[in-house]
Amino acid sequence: MANVVVVGSQWGDEGKGKIVDWLSERADVVVRFQGGHNAGHTLVIGGTTYKLSLLPSGVVRPGKLSIIGNGVVVDPWALVEELERVRALGVDLTPENLRIAENAALILPSHGAVDRAREAASGGSAIGTTGRGIGPAYEDKVGRRAVRLCDLADEAALRERLDALLLHHNAILRGLGEAEYGTEEAMTQLREVAPKILPFADRTWQCLYDARKAGRRILFEGAQGAMLDVDHGTYPFVTSSNTLAGQASAGAGVGVGAIDYVLGITKAYTTRVGAGPFPTELHDETGRLLGERGHEFGTVTGRRRRCGWFDAVLVRQAVRIGQIDGIAFTKLDVLDGMPELKVCVGYKIDGRAYDHLPALPSLQIRAEPVYEVLEGWSESTRGAQSWADLPATTIKYIRRVEELIEAPVALLSTSPERDDTILVRDPFAD
């Protein structure tokens, strides 16, 4: 049976949570494979809103196994708070249906302190992180200083890991004039939280091997989006992990052959949170209208998202670097009633035409969009559940987008509600 990877094809916030939840009905296992609690996925099911950060979106469906993979950096306290919040909404979460990779790196309070201190010291050149310590946690993982979930089960090893980690963190904090952290303080905090999360620790790579061997369908859930990838995004205004589908293999502990279909979640317009280049950004009434209609505020931070016209150049780039097989087109209903729609089909930088966004930041910031103007539609698409419910002009818009990004629409979302989804091609059928 096919296994599917879901990734964002823009700058995140494309609506991955709803699509993963919708697809999880067809899956047996749902896996988060990168990112941290800076990710925010909102699900609206039967009038109940679930806001998830670390938990895979499949947790709200009974009978599914949810896994937080080794590629995720885990804040234990944020995880415990999220577990309690989701349980309060009637979702049963136990080690039977939720597992966390025992080798996942942890985010400690000192990570957040380092993150915020560096952002404050950067002034006008700050990246615009969430300040939750995700970047420093990934740095420590690569630097071989990380405290991992399994370390919580060995107090002597934990103390040794903390000494090495805080030696590094305190040097940074001291240099920036911030308060330092002590090993004993950290040990006390971790002793308290350990019993709440250690029961979920497991060899998740073995769980996934067993699931594949048994022919179970696996859904891999990414966070953020392709243009925030640490290698392929708008560097340095990116996240600290690889966000492309290839990371599902390393971040979950499965071979590349486990991936059968890559679904790119793609919003019908473009948004971005934080600093960085954004060629199609709108600072006018249209941009404000898109933000209001689309409720463009971050799930985690509440920050207002920057809004602009659909950028087919960026999405085509994401399709090519991520080998996206098809897209799930979301928030189409936000465009209802607009007399004309603009789609970016190229850039001009210093008078030269570009069919891609170059890697050099000084060029990215000067990129001017070249637009193609398409006819809008006056009818409502909200809640449509079949192609027959869509206006002809809407279908024409979708077909033109498919041509420009070089990928077909596999699913179409017409509202935040789970059932307002049009299935064109089932990714699990490939």
Solvent accessible surface area in square Angstrom, and as a share of the most:
residue,aa,sasa,rsa
1,M,161,0.72
2,A,5,0.04
3,N,8,0.04
4,V,0,0.00
5,V,0,0.00
6,V,0,0.00
7,V,4,0.03
8,G,1,0.01
9,S,0,0.00
10,Q,4,0.02
11,W,4,0.01
12,G,4,0.04
13,D,45,0.23
14,E,0,0.00
15,G,30,0.29
16,K,5,0.02
17,G,2,0.02
18,K,16,0.07
19,I,0,0.00
20,V,0,0.00
21,D,2,0.01
22,W,24,0.09
23,L,0,0.00
24,S,0,0.00
25,E,101,0.45
26,R,67,0.25
27,A,1,0.01
28,D,46,0.24
29,V,0,0.00
30,V,0,0.00
31,V,0,0.00
32,R,2,0.01
33,F,0,0.00
34,Q,0,0.00
35,G,1,0.01
36,G,0,0.00
37,H,19,0.09
38,N,30,0.16
39,A,6,0.04
40,G,23,0.22
41,H,14,0.06
42,T,52,0.30
43,L,1,0.01
44,V,32,0.19
45,I,34,0.17
46,G,78,0.75
47,G,67,0.64
48,T,47,0.27
49,T,61,0.35
50,Y,24,0.09
51,K,104,0.44
52,L,1,0.01
53,S,19,0.12
54,L,0,0.00
55,L,2,0.01
56,P,0,0.00
57,S,0,0.00
58,G,0,0.00
59,V,10,0.06
60,V,21,0.12
61,R,28,0.10
62,P,124,0.78
63,G,77,0.74
64,K,37,0.16
65,L,18,0.09
66,S,1,0.00
67,I,0,0.00
68,I,0,0.00
69,G,0,0.00
70,N,29,0.15
71,G,2,0.02
72,V,0,0.00
73,V,0,0.00
74,V,3,0.01
75,D,21,0.11
76,P,0,0.00
77,W,78,0.27
78,A,26,0.20
79,L,0,0.00
80,V,17,0.10
81,E,89,0.40
82,E,2,0.01
83,L,3,0.02
84,E,98,0.44
85,R,87,0.32
86,V,1,0.00
87,R,102,0.37
88,A,88,0.68
89,L,77,0.39
90,G,70,0.68
91,V,18,0.10
92,D,104,0.54
93,L,3,0.01
94,T,45,0.26
95,P,53,0.33
96,E,141,0.63
97,N,38,0.19
98,L,0,0.00
99,R,57,0.21
100,I,2,0.01
101,A,0,0.00
102,E,62,0.28
103,N,55,0.28
104,A,0,0.00
105,A,2,0.01
106,L,2,0.01
107,I,2,0.01
108,L,6,0.03
109,P,46,0.29
110,S,2,0.01
111,H,2,0.01
112,G,6,0.06
113,A,17,0.13
114,V,2,0.01
115,D,9,0.05
116,R,133,0.49
117,A,8,0.06
118,R,78,0.28
119,E,35,0.16
120,A,82,0.64
121,A,69,0.53
122,S,47,0.31
123,G,48,0.47
124,G,93,0.90
125,S,81,0.52
126,A,25,0.19
127,I,51,0.26
128,G,25,0.24
129,T,57,0.33
130,T,37,0.22
131,G,9,0.09
132,R,73,0.27
133,G,0,0.00
134,I,8,0.04
135,G,17,0.16
136,P,6,0.03
137,A,1,0.01
138,Y,20,0.08
139,E,78,0.35
140,D,2,0.01
141,K,77,0.33
142,V,117,0.67
143,G,29,0.28
144,R,202,0.74
145,R,55,0.20
146,A,10,0.08
147,V,0,0.00
148,R,104,0.38
149,L,3,0.01
150,C,44,0.26
151,D,20,0.10
152,L,15,0.08
153,A,80,0.62
154,D,71,0.37
155,E,85,0.38
156,A,80,0.62
157,A,33,0.25
158,L,6,0.03
159,R,82,0.30
160,E,123,0.55
161,R,70,0.25
162,L,0,0.00
163,D,73,0.38
164,A,44,0.34
165,L,0,0.00
166,L,7,0.03
167,L,138,0.69
168,H,62,0.28
169,H,2,0.01
170,N,18,0.09
171,A,53,0.41
172,I,41,0.21
173,L,1,0.00
174,R,138,0.50
175,G,67,0.65
176,L,68,0.34
177,G,70,0.67
178,E,85,0.38
179,A,84,0.65
180,E,83,0.37
181,Y,50,0.19
182,G,36,0.35
183,T,28,0.16
184,E,101,0.45
185,E,85,0.38
186,A,11,0.08
187,M,0,0.00
188,T,81,0.47
189,Q,56,0.25
190,L,2,0.01
191,R,104,0.38
192,E,120,0.54
193,V,4,0.03
194,A,10,0.08
195,P,89,0.56
196,K,102,0.43
197,I,1,0.00
198,L,48,0.24
199,P,78,0.49
200,F,9,0.04
201,A,31,0.24
202,D,41,0.21
203,R,117,0.43
204,T,3,0.02
205,W,123,0.43
206,Q,44,0.20
207,C,21,0.13
208,L,0,0.00
209,Y,122,0.46
210,D,69,0.36
211,A,2,0.02
212,R,103,0.37
213,K,158,0.67
214,A,75,0.58
215,G,34,0.33
216,R,91,0.33
217,R,60,0.22
218,I,0,0.00
219,L,0,0.00
220,F,0,0.00
221,E,0,0.00
222,G,1,0.01
223,A,1,0.01
224,Q,21,0.09
225,G,0,0.00
226,A,2,0.01
227,M,1,0.01
228,L,30,0.15
229,D,0,0.00
230,V,45,0.26
231,D,98,0.51
232,H,89,0.40
233,G,10,0.10
234,T,1,0.00
235,Y,123,0.47
236,P,55,0.35
237,F,50,0.21
238,V,22,0.12
239,T,18,0.10
240,S,42,0.27
241,S,8,0.05
242,N,48,0.25
243,T,1,0.01
244,L,21,0.10
245,A,4,0.03
246,G,53,0.51
247,Q,40,0.18
248,A,0,0.00
249,S,13,0.08
250,A,68,0.53
251,G,0,0.00
252,A,0,0.00
253,G,35,0.34
254,V,18,0.11
255,G,42,0.41
256,V,117,0.67
257,G,58,0.56
258,A,1,0.00
259,I,39,0.20
260,D,69,0.36
261,Y,5,0.02
262,V,11,0.06
263,L,0,0.00
264,G,0,0.00
265,I,0,0.00
266,T,0,0.00
267,K,1,0.01
268,A,1,0.01
269,Y,0,0.00
270,T,1,0.00
271,T,3,0.02
272,R,2,0.01
273,V,35,0.20
274,G,25,0.24
275,A,40,0.31
276,G,12,0.11
277,P,7,0.04
278,F,17,0.07
279,P,17,0.11
280,T,0,0.00
281,E,38,0.17
282,L,31,0.16
283,H,163,0.73
284,D,79,0.41
285,E,105,0.47
286,T,37,0.22
287,G,7,0.06
288,R,106,0.39
289,L,53,0.26
290,L,0,0.00
291,G,5,0.05
292,E,89,0.40
293,R,96,0.35
294,G,4,0.04
295,H,139,0.62
296,E,1,0.00
297,F,94,0.39
298,G,12,0.12
299,T,34,0.20
300,V,35,0.20
301,T,48,0.28
302,G,46,0.44
303,R,82,0.30
304,R,154,0.56
305,R,22,0.08
306,R,63,0.23
307,C,8,0.05
308,G,0,0.00
309,W,21,0.07
310,F,1,0.01
311,D,2,0.01
312,A,0,0.00
313,V,1,0.01
314,L,1,0.00
315,V,0,0.00
316,R,26,0.09
317,Q,38,0.17
318,A,0,0.00
319,V,12,0.07
320,R,145,0.53
321,I,63,0.32
322,G,11,0.10
323,Q,143,0.64
324,I,12,0.06
325,D,58,0.30
326,G,0,0.00
327,I,0,0.00
328,A,0,0.00
329,F,0,0.00
330,T,6,0.03
331,K,50,0.21
332,L,0,0.00
333,D,19,0.10
334,V,8,0.04
335,L,2,0.01
336,D,21,0.11
337,G,42,0.40
338,M,12,0.05
339,P,117,0.74
340,E,84,0.38
341,L,1,0.01
342,K,62,0.26
343,V,0,0.00
344,C,0,0.00
345,V,43,0.25
346,G,9,0.09
347,Y,1,0.00
348,K,103,0.44
349,I,3,0.02
350,D,105,0.54
351,G,69,0.67
352,R,157,0.57
353,A,79,0.61
354,Y,25,0.09
355,D,91,0.47
356,H,78,0.35
357,L,8,0.04
358,P,12,0.07
359,A,90,0.70
360,L,101,0.50
361,P,59,0.37
362,S,52,0.34
363,L,38,0.19
364,Q,7,0.03
365,I,119,0.60
366,R,104,0.38
367,A,9,0.07
368,E,112,0.50
369,P,40,0.25
370,V,58,0.33
371,Y,67,0.25
372,E,48,0.22
373,V,82,0.47
374,L,30,0.15
375,E,116,0.52
376,G,7,0.07
377,W,7,0.03
378,S,100,0.64
379,E,94,0.42
380,S,80,0.51
381,T,1,0.01
382,R,146,0.53
383,G,28,0.27
384,A,8,0.06
385,Q,100,0.44
386,S,44,0.29
387,W,58,0.20
388,A,98,0.76
389,D,81,0.42
390,L,12,0.06
391,P,15,0.10
392,A,84,0.65
393,T,30,0.17
394,T,0,0.00
395,I,48,0.25
396,K,138,0.59
397,Y,6,0.02
398,I,0,0.00
399,R,109,0.40
400,R,72,0.26
401,V,0,0.00
402,E,26,0.12
403,E,113,0.51
404,L,19,0.10
405,I,0,0.00
406,E,95,0.43
407,A,6,0.04
408,P,59,0.37
409,V,3,0.02
410,A,1,0.01
411,L,0,0.00
412,L,0,0.00
413,S,5,0.03
414,T,0,0.00
415,S,8,0.05
416,P,61,0.38
417,E,63,0.28
418,R,47,0.17
419,D,99,0.51
420,D,20,0.10
421,T,10,0.06
422,I,6,0.03
423,L,67,0.33
424,V,60,0.34
425,R,126,0.46
426,D,34,0.18
427,P,0,0.00
428,F,4,0.02
429,A,79,0.61
430,D,75,0.39
